[in-house]
Amino acid sequence: MNRLSKENSAYLKHSIDQKIDWYPWSEEAFNTARKEDKPVFLSSGAVWCHWCHVMAKECFYDDDTARLLNENFVSIKLDRDERPDVDRRYQIAVADMGSGGGWPLSVFLTHDKRPFFGGTYFPPEDRAGRPGFKKVLGAVIDLYRTKRDDIALYTDRLVNAMKAGPVTEEELSETALDDAVKDILPVFDALHGGFGSAPKFPMSGAVEFLINRYFLSRNGPAGYAARKTLESMATGGFCDQLGGGFHRYSTDEAWIVPHFEKMADDNAWLLRNYLSAYSVFGDEIFREAANGIIAFISNVLSDPEGGFYASQDADVTPDDEGGYFTWTEDDFRKALDEEECAILSMHLMHERGTMHHDRSKKVLFVAMSAEEIAAKTGKDAEEVLRIIKSGKAKLLRERNMRQPPFIDRTFYTSINGMLASAYLRAYRIFKDMSLKEFALRSLDRTMQTRFVDDRLFHADGVNALLDDYAYLVEALISAYEVTGEISCLERAERTMELCIEKLWDKDEGGFFDTDDPVLGIRIKGIEDIPHPSGNSICIMLLLKLHFITKNDKYFRHAEKALSAFSANAKNIGIHAGHYFCALDAYFNPLKLTVNALPSSSISGAVLSSSVPYVNLSYGEDMGRVTPCIRDACFGPVDSPEGLVKFIDEKYGQPDRVKSYESAIGLKEAEHGKLFDQGSN
């Protein structure tokens, strides 16, 4: 009997027609395993996951595989978006086994939830160095029946290794900020942008830190790395060149061929990155990328009544990876007129975008700029831009007629907080009132549906995790900043107090991920995996709340957490990018006491400022703003022009024309060419 039909998760419901006797994550499943003396097979994945769908088609719909599982295992299906706390622990365990990580996660447990073997995707039969799933099942059955004592010893070692060691507190030093930049830059790819080699993830926390370091210290290499990365991502196939928004990661080093799922949390953070970059550098490409994300979220992942959905699937079917997003030359000829086809083929279609499973299909990316096309064809650059714009609109209309990938319409508190904050940030920069209105409407809906009887929930029936508290508080403070409404601030304080009560480590500082331990383990981390960690967000919020409320408890908690994570952050470098933002905010805050109405022009200047780490509080309306940098306060300013002048004098104007090459000492010739832009 498949027990998934009554579950809330769209991912679990996708498995209701499989012949496997699936359980949801539940005590019932483990009690059954104990009673029947069977191992547990846990399959963790998500509705957006391409390889989850592939393994389901190849293995979970197979009659022999279903029989093996039903006769010898208790099988659990887990939605990693719904229960990221459970998934995280078993990801760590499987990584410790030497099998990497990712989804689908396939892990075998004892009846007391302890892992003893696992991996990720398994094909039905041996393939490309991976053992077949039925072979794996047979081996696990034999292991469980004959090596029970060995399993007990192994699971003890695994679980103990997952427990955090003692914290080594360090005295906080501002030099750690420069050291962090020096640690991040060596893994920067100066040719392609991004960090490390393929596969590449955006590393939004590190990008935000580098932008802010450039603004505050004019660190040229930091500015170059952030700017180059954001440009490369925006012009690659990693970015949806037609519908806006970004896919989950790039399979290649040049950001051309992505994994096609589109995640709300990834796009929330990339929106922040592009807004920050546009505010600091002023490049039009960053404004366009930010607006593209907003268009995608608004058109695909938003409920008209308020609220944000979780994700868009990678595929329509697992047989045609990225089929919805990719194009053939025939597709271009059918959708475009002759002139558009010629120009758009040069602009967006290139052999580097060829799909591995169907070489006729290509991912669209900017292979040739409008200026280069104009030079090659002899056309006016403005005319080329007009043709590109009209051609892309036609392609998008054509794509919208295809069957779209599945959209997970689950409302998660953390995601709604992330996107509400990002939309409010976009409102501050673009002055688009519709963004503010939708963000506030979404925030109200989140509070009404997820805050019940003084309890916060991650999703229906799922208790809140650290990210839910952190991002909801951030959204409430963001709402206070744009409206001045004290009720938003009061809600933010109450939510933060609940977070401290339930998750704060009273012994060593920092926040645990959950108040309901899995495997008896509460994880307390600072890693950006992949979006910035809940701990780094909470530290920044504690600093803000201290400034607004003058409550020293918030400052003491922020300082304690910064010290608790300092040594670990230095060890993991780029993966603690947003921790260093929090440390930067500790040393370099701009505090603005706004004695003016939120709707006033001087408040507008405050809200649109490009200075990072701004803390603002509203007071009696006297038409002025009193700025403090660190602990030094200055005379009040009473006009937008006066505030801009003050900021320019104290911070200097960002150098928006500095070349990349002069910033890092490279010449254009040393960069080489990414590919031959003249070929198609």
C-alpha positions, 0 to 999 in steps of 0.5 A, spaced: 500 500 500 502 506 497 501 511 503 503 518 499 496 520 496 494 524 503 501 528 503 502 535 502 508 534 498 507 535 490 514 530 490 511 525 494 504 525 490 508 524 484 510 517 487 503 515 488 502 510 482 509 506 483 508 499 486 513 500 492 510 500 499 512 508 500 511 511 507 512 518 508 518 520 513 514 518 520 515 514 526 510 509 523 515 507 518 521 506 523 516 502 528 514 497 522 522 496 520 523 494 528 517 490 528 519 486 521 526 487 522 528 490 516 532 495 514 530 502 511 531 505 504 530 512 504 530 516 498 530 523 498 529 528 492 525 534 490 520 535 484 525 539 480 530 534 480 532 531 473 536 525 476 530 524 481 525 523 475 530 519 471 531 514 477 524 513 478 522 512 471 528 507 471 528 503 478 521 505 482 517 503 476 520 497 475 516 491 477 522 487 480 525 493 483 519 494 487 518 487 489 525 487 492 524 493 496 517 491 498 519 484 501 526 486 504 525 493 506 521 499 509 521 504 504 521 512 505 520 517 500 522 524 503 521 531 500 528 535 501 524 541 500 519 540 505 524 536 510 531 540 509 533 538 516 532 530 515 535 531 508 541 535 511 543 530 516 543 524 511 547 528 506 552 529 511 552 521 512 553 519 505 558 524 504 562 521 510 561 514 506 565 517 500 559 517 496 559 525 495 552 528 495 546 531 491 539 528 489 536 523 489 539 521 495 539 514 496 541 511 503 539 505 507 538 506 515 537 501 521 530 501 524 533 507 529 534 511 523 542 510 523 545 510 516 549 505 514 550 505 506 548 510 501 549 514 495 545 518 490 543 516 483 543 509 481 542 506 474 537 500 474 543 496 471 551 497 472 553 503 468 558 508 467 562 506 473 555 506 477 553 499 480 546 497 478 540 499 483 538 491 484 545 489 485 545 494 490 539 492 494 542 485 494 548 487 497 545 491 502 540 485 504 546 480 505 550 486 509 544 487 513 543 479 514 550 477 516 554 483 518 549 486 523 554 487 529 559 491 524 553 495 522 552 497 529 559 499 530 559 503 523 553 507 524 556 509 531 562 512 528 558 516 522 553 519 527 558 521 532 562 524 526 556 528 524 556 531 531 559 538 532 566 539 536 567 544 541 567 551 538 573 555 538 572 562 540 576 567 537 577 575 538 574 578 532 578 582 528 577 587 522 583 584 518 579 578 517 575 581 512 581 582 508 584 575 509 577 573 507 578 576 500 585 574 499 582 567 500 576 567 496 580 570 490 585 565 488 579 560 486 576 566 482 576 564 474 578 570 471 576 567 464 569 565 465 567 568 472 565 564 478 569 560 482 572 553 482 571 549 476 565 545 473 560 544 476 559 552 478 554 555 483 553 562 483 556 563 491 551 569 492 554 570 499 561 571 497 559 575 491 555 580 495 561 580 500 566 582 494 561 587 492 561 590 499 568 590 500 569 593 493 564 599 495 567 600 502 575 599 501 575 600 493 578 593 493 579 592 485 580 585 485 574 584 489 570 588 485 572 585 478 571 578 481 564 580 483 562 584 476 565 579 472 562 573 475 555 577 475 556 579 467 558 571 465 552 568 469 547 573 466 550 572 458 550 565 459 545 559 458 545 559 466 541 565 465 534 564 461 535 569 456 528 569 454 524 568 460 528 571 465 531 568 472 536 563 473 537 555 473 540 552 479 547 551 476 552 550 470 554 544 468 560 547 465 565 552 467 563 557 462 556 558 465 553 555 458 549 549 459 545 549 466 541 544 470 535 546 468 531 547 474 529 554 477 529 555 484 526 560 488 531 561 493 537 561 488 533 567 484 532 571 491 539 571 492 541 572 485 536 578 485 539 581 491 546 580 488 544 584 481 541 589 485 547 590 489 551 590 483 547 595 479 547 600 485 554 600 486 557 599 479 551 602 475 552 597 469 545 596 465 546 589 464 545 588 472 539 592 471 536 587 466 538 581 469 535 583 476 528 585 472 529 578 468 529 575 475 523 579 477 519 577 471 520 570 472 518 570 479 512 574 478 510 570 471 512 563 474 513 563 481 508 568 484 501 567 487 496 573 484 493 573 491 500 574 494 506 569 496 511 565 492 512 558 490 518 554 491 520 551 484 520 550 477 522 543 475 528 542 470 524 538 465 517 536 462 519 529 461 526 525 464 527 523 457 528 530 454 533 534 459 531 541 458 527 540 452 522 546 454 528 551 454 532 548 448 532 550 441 533 547 434 535 551 428 528 549 425 525 552 431 528 558 430 526 558 422 519 557 424 518 562 429 522 568 426 522 571 420 529 571 415 532 577 418 530 575 425 533 568 424 540 570 422 541 575 427 538 571 433 542 565 431 548 569 431 546 572 438 544 566 442 545 560 438 552 556 438 555 549 438 558 550 445 550 550 447 549 543 444 545 538 449 549 532 450 543 527 449 540 531 442 545 535 438 540 538 434 538 542 441 542 548 444 541 552 450 541 559 448 546 564 451 549 570 448 555 568 443 555 575 440 553 581 442 549 586 439 555 591 437 559 585 434 553 583 430 553 590 427 560 590 426 560 583 422 553 585 418 554 592 417 547 594 420 546 599 425 547 597 432 540 600 434 537 596 429 540 590 431 538 591 438 531 592 435 531 586 432 534 582 438 528 585 442 523 583 437 526 576 436 526 574 443 519 576 444 517 572 438 521 566 441 518 567 448 511 567 445 513 560 442 516 557 448 510 559 452 506 555 447 510 548 449 507 544 455 511 547 461 515 544 466 511 542 473 511 548 478 511 546 485 506 551 488 508 550 496 509 556 500 515 555 504 516 560 510 523 561 508 522 562 501 517 567 502 521 571 507 527 571 502 523 573 496 519 579 500 526 582 502 529 581 495 522 585 492 523 590 497 530 591 496 528 592 488 523 597 490 528 601 494 532 601 487 527 601 482 521 605 485 516 600 482 510 601 487 508 594 485 514 590 488 513 593 494 505 592 494 506 585 492 512 583 497 507 586 503 501 582 501 506 576 501 509 577 507 502 578 510 499 572 507 505 568 510 504 571 517 497 569 517 498 562 514 505 560 517 504 563 524 499 559 528 498 560 536 505 563 537 508 557 533 512 558 526 511 553 521 516 551 515 510 548 511 503 545 513 504 541 519 512 542 519 515 546 524 519 552 523 527 551 522 532 556 523 532 559 515 524 560 516 525 564 523 531 568 519 528 570 513 521 572 516 525 576 521 529 579 515 522 580 511 519 584 517 525 588 518 525 590 511 518 592 511 519 596 517 524 600 513 520 601 507 513 603 511 516 605 518 510 601 521 512 599 528 507 593 527 512 590 523 518 592 527 514 589 533 513 582 529 520 582 527 522 582 535 517 577 537 519 572 531 527 573 533 525 572 541 522 565 539 528 564 534 533 565 540 528 561 545 528 555 541 534 555 537 540 559 541 546 555 543 546 557 550 553 554 551 557 556 545 553 561 542 550 561 535 543 558 532 541 550 531 538 549 525 532 545 529 529 544 535 527 537 534 533 533 533 534 528 528 538 522 530 539 526 536 543 531 532 542 539 532 546 542 526 549 549 527 553 551 521 555 557 518 556 554 511 552 557 505 549 551 502 548 554 497 544 560 499 547 564 505 546 561 512 541 562 517 546 564 522 549 569 518 542 572 516 541 572 524 547 575 526 546 581 521 539 582 524 541 582 531 545 588 529 540 591 526 535 590 531 540 592 536 541 599 533 533 600 532 531 598 539 537 599 543 537 593 546 544 590 548 542 583 548 541 583 541 548 586 540 551 581 545 548 575 541 551 577 535 558 578 537 557 571 541 555 568 534 561 572 530 566 569 535 563 562 535 563 561 528 570 565 526 575 559 526 570 555 522 569 561 517 576 562 516 577 554 514 571 554 509 573 561 506 568 562 500 563 557 503 562 562 509 561 568 504 555 571 508 558 570 514 564 575 512 558 580 510 556 579 517 563 581 520 563 587 515 556 589 518 559 589 525 565 593 523 562 598 518 555 599 519 552 606 517 547 608 522 541 613 520 536 615 524 531 618 520 527 623 523 522 624 517 516 621 514 517 614 510 514 617 504 519 623 504 524 625 499 529 624 504 527 618 506 527 616 499 534 618 499 536 613 505 532 607 502 536 608 495 543 608 498 548 604 495 552 603 502 552 596 504 550 595 512 545 600 513 541 600 519 535 605 519 530 607 525 524 612 524 523 617 529 519 624 530 518 628 523 523 633 523 525 633 516 532 630 517 537 624 518 542 623 523 548 619 520 553 615 524 559 611 521 561 606 526 561 610 533 562 616 530 556 621 529 555 627 525 551 633 524 544 632 521 542 633 514 536 635 511 535 634 504 536 628 499 542 632 496 545 633 503 545 626 504 548 624 497 553 629 499 555 626 506 555 619 503 560 621 497 564 625 502 565 619 507 565 613 502 567 616 495 563 615 489 564 608 486 569 608 480 564 605 475 569 605 469 575 602 472 577 596 467 577 589 469 584 588 467 587 594 471 583 592 477 587 585 477 593 587 473 591 583 466 591 585 459 585 583 454 590 579 450 591 574 457 584 573 457 584 569 451 577 568 447 572 564 450 570 561 444 570 563 436 564 568 436 564 568 429 562 560 428 555 558 429 
